[in-house]
């Protein structure tokens, strides 16, 4: 099983010097990937469904990952997840394509529709259209990455007679990994995703979601070029080898514990503890 670490851009790692030390140590231990969290803004005062206090720092994912790419060589760099319904996908295709080039093809592009309505309101984006925007954004990015003469005519984005160079390192662009447990997210995984990402899910919940994903596979057509759906999960508790084996038995390909990062020393110590436990 591949093992990643979630939270390389928040907590103590909101300090880029700490993030760099964590990234270098994670790579040396043998972790496969590092993953960012994302929120552009948080409601103040905190109110549902916000996942964090308003003062919680989140460095911009692609900015931090570009920095991390410069101090590492092999570890993969994942967005867990990028809220693409909040973005202009033409700009995002350039942003993430550039990150893929800077990292020599190490980007894993986790995406999702988002759920924090206060964030959409602050950005001036219709919350109810986030699902349709997410589907379209994936299609737009892939058109810009793969088509010789990019063209797209959608509900929110339309273009033709343009080029967006340079292209990502891989002909199909970076792998797109879909986050979320809703029927729409699982349908999106089948129709648009190279993989699926479940966040803070215990083994029982993961099992149920994967059963629903199998149902979605039987209902929706999948492009064979997308390949097999890789399964990534972040557990809700401190990881153990037994826990990881339980997820592996369910068909999970990538296990992504959350970094305990109160400060630099605790972050580095936690990596050592988890590495000894899981490897």
JOSULLIN-V560228 format. One record per pair of residues at least 12 apart in sequence whose ideal C-beta (glycine too) atoms are under 7 Angstrom apart, sorted by the first residue. I is the first residue (numbers start at 1). GAP is how many residues later the second one is. D is the distance in whole Angstrom. If there is no record, write none. Layout:
BEGIN
I	GAP	D
I	GAP	D
END
This chain:
BEGIN
1	243	6
1	247	5
1	252	7
1	253	7
1	254	5
2	30	4
2	31	7
2	251	6
2	252	4
3	28	6
3	29	6
3	252	5
3	275	5
4	27	6
4	28	6
4	29	4
4	30	7
4	31	6
4	74	7
4	250	6
4	252	4
5	21	6
5	26	6
5	29	6
5	30	7
5	251	7
5	252	6
5	254	5
6	29	4
6	74	6
6	228	5
6	250	5
6	251	7
6	252	5
6	253	6
7	30	6
7	251	6
7	252	4
7	254	6
8	14	7
8	15	6
8	26	4
8	27	6
8	28	6
8	56	7
8	60	7
9	27	4
9	28	6
9	49	6
9	50	4
9	52	6
9	55	4
10	27	5
10	46	7
10	47	6
10	48	5
11	248	7
11	250	4
12	249	4
12	250	6
12	251	5
12	252	6
12	255	5
13	246	7
13	248	6
13	254	7
14	43	4
14	45	5
16	48	7
16	51	6
18	246	5
18	249	6
19	45	6
19	49	6
20	48	7
20	51	5
21	243	7
21	247	7
22	245	5
22	246	7
22	249	7
23	45	5
23	48	6
23	49	5
23	52	7
24	47	6
24	48	6
25	243	6
25	246	5
26	49	6
26	245	6
27	45	5
27	47	6
27	48	4
29	242	6
29	246	4
30	245	7
30	249	6
31	44	6
32	44	6
33	42	6
33	43	4
33	44	7
33	45	5
33	75	6
34	34	7
34	41	6
34	43	6
34	44	7
35	43	4
35	45	4
35	221	6
36	25	4
36	28	6
36	29	6
36	43	5
36	44	6
37	21	6
37	43	7
38	20	6
38	23	5
38	41	7
38	43	7
38	44	6
38	45	6
39	19	5
39	77	7
39	80	6
40	46	7
40	79	6
40	83	7
41	78	6
41	81	5
42	12	5
42	14	6
43	75	4
49	66	6
49	67	6
50	66	6
61	18	5
61	21	6
62	33	5
62	34	6
62	37	5
65	12	4
65	34	6
66	33	6
66	36	5
69	33	5
69	34	4
69	37	7
76	30	5
76	32	5
77	26	5
77	29	5
77	30	6
77	31	7
78	30	4
78	32	6
79	30	6
79	31	5
80	30	5
80	117	6
81	29	4
81	30	6
81	31	4
81	98	4
81	116	7
82	27	7
82	28	6
82	29	5
83	29	6
83	31	4
84	27	5
84	50	6
84	53	4
85	28	5
85	29	5
85	40	7
85	45	4
85	48	4
85	49	5
85	52	7
86	28	6
86	33	7
86	34	7
86	37	5
86	39	6
87	50	7
89	48	4
89	51	4
89	52	5
89	68	6
90	50	6
90	54	7
90	67	7
90	69	7
92	45	7
92	49	6
93	47	7
93	48	4
93	51	4
93	52	6
93	71	6
94	70	6
96	13	6
96	78	7
97	48	6
97	70	6
97	71	4
100	68	4
100	69	6
100	74	5
101	65	6
101	67	6
101	68	6
104	65	7
105	64	4
105	65	6
107	67	4
108	66	7
108	67	6
108	69	6
109	65	5
109	66	7
109	67	5
109	68	7
110	67	4
110	69	6
110	87	5
111	23	7
111	27	7
111	65	6
111	67	6
111	68	7
112	66	7
112	67	4
112	68	5
113	17	4
113	18	5
113	21	4
113	67	7
114	16	6
131	53	5
132	23	6
133	23	6
134	54	7
135	53	6
135	57	7
136	18	5
136	19	6
136	20	6
136	21	6
138	38	6
138	54	5
139	13	7
140	12	5
140	14	7
140	17	5
141	32	7
142	31	6
144	20	5
145	22	6
145	23	6
145	28	4
146	25	7
146	26	6
146	27	6
150	12	6
150	13	7
150	14	7
175	19	4
175	20	6
176	16	7
176	17	6
176	18	5
177	16	6
177	17	6
177	18	4
177	19	7
177	20	5
177	55	6
178	14	7
178	15	4
178	18	5
178	19	7
179	18	5
179	20	7
181	17	7
181	28	5
186	26	6
186	27	5
186	30	4
187	29	5
187	33	6
189	24	7
189	40	6
190	26	5
190	27	6
190	30	4
190	32	5
191	29	5
191	31	7
193	33	7
193	36	7
194	32	6
194	33	6
194	36	7
195	34	6
195	35	4
195	36	7
195	37	6
196	17	6
196	33	6
196	35	6
197	35	5
198	35	5
199	35	5
200	34	6
200	36	4
201	32	6
201	35	7
202	33	7
202	34	6
203	43	5
203	44	6
203	47	7
206	27	5
206	41	6
206	44	6
206	46	7
207	43	5
210	21	7
210	40	6
210	41	6
230	23	5
230	24	7
231	20	6
231	21	5
231	22	5
232	21	7
232	22	4
232	24	6
233	14	6
233	19	5
233	22	7
233	23	7
234	22	4
234	23	7
234	24	6
235	22	6
239	16	7
239	18	4
239	35	6
239	38	7
239	39	6
240	37	6
241	36	6
241	37	6
244	34	6
257	17	6
END
